[in-house]
Amino acid sequence: MNTRGLRSQLKDSVPVTGMGPQVGAYGVQDTLRSGFSSVKNELLPSHALELSEKNFQLNQDKMNFSNLRNIQGLHAPLKLQMEYRAARQIQRLPFLQSSHLALDTLKGNDESISFEDILNDPAQSEMMGEPHIMVEYKLGMM
C-alpha cells in the first residue's frame, strides 16, 4: 500500500492531544497516572474506513453546524458550540465519574440508550485512584 496515501489521510484527521503517554519530569512515561503504554494505539490505521469511523461524531457535528450556519446564520452554530463547551466543563471531582447529563440533553442523547449507558459502570472502572492525589494533581499542586 502506498504510504503517501496514508499520510494524506492522517493529515486530514483531527489530532487528539492528551491521549498519548504522559511524559514526566525526566522524560520517562508516567505509568502511575497514564497506565501502561500500548503499541496497538500507536499503529497506523489498518483500513481506510477506520479513520472515518473514529471521527464519525466529529464529522456529524461539522455537518450539522454547517447546515445550521447555512439555514440560520453564523450566530446559531457559535451559540451552540459555546453551550457545548460550557456543559462539557461541568464535572464532579476528578476521582468521581461525571455523567455529562447537560451535554447529553443538548445533543439529544438523553432519551436514547446506547452501549456506554449499560457497560460503562463507574464501579467497574480500572481507573480508580486515591482521591487526594487526584485532586492535588488536577489543581497543579503536585
ABEGO torsion letter per residue (X at the ends): XBAAAAAAAAAABBBBBGABBBBBAAGBBBAAAAEBBBAAAABBBABAAAAAAAAAAAAAAAAAAAAAAAAAEAAAAAAAAAAAAAAAABBBBAABBBAGAAAAAAAGAAABBBAAAAABBAAABAABBBAAAAAAAAAGAX
